[in-house]
Amino acid sequence: MSDLKETHNLEDLSPVEMDTVMTTKSRLPEFDRSDPELWFAQLEHYFTRHNIKSEGIRYKDLCSILPPSVAKEVRDLILDPPSPQPHTILRREIMNRLSLSDSQRIQRLFQGETLGDRSPSQFLRHLQVLVGDNTVDEAVLKQ
């Protein structure tokens, strides 16, 4: 069965083969609203692992695992699927609508973040994620 998943495009499978593959697939990752960028990277690995190349299948899988609160944010794109790249467009819009802007990330960084139960190195990595691609001296982050 693993050969079937590894060597065939899902669109080329018979309905019986498709059912078999679909029932043996590992679970899609649950949506993480706190870090959509990381979640989408995990989802892309899932699609690659299962040889899912079709924009349409990716779009349907994505729609099926969005929590209701996120689905409401992109309701327009779920009710009226965009074309010709429904998955790519939906992904972009989820990122645009849910991700913190760079200024919001930096503001959050300096207003409400505490060490909590994290080690200093875990806390530093967390702050670096919040800063994103913005340039902030590492010495400032360590203060």
KAJO-V330961 format. One line per field, one symbol per residue. ss: DSSP state (H for helix, E for strand, - for the rest). Layout:
# KAJO-V330961
ss = ???
This chain:
# KAJO-V330961
ss = -HHHHHH--HHH--HHHHHHHHHH--------HHHHHHHHHHHHHHHHH-----HHHHHHHHHHH--HHHHHH-HHHHH------HHHHHHHHHHHHH---HHHHHHHHHH--------HHHHHHHHHHHH------HHHHH-
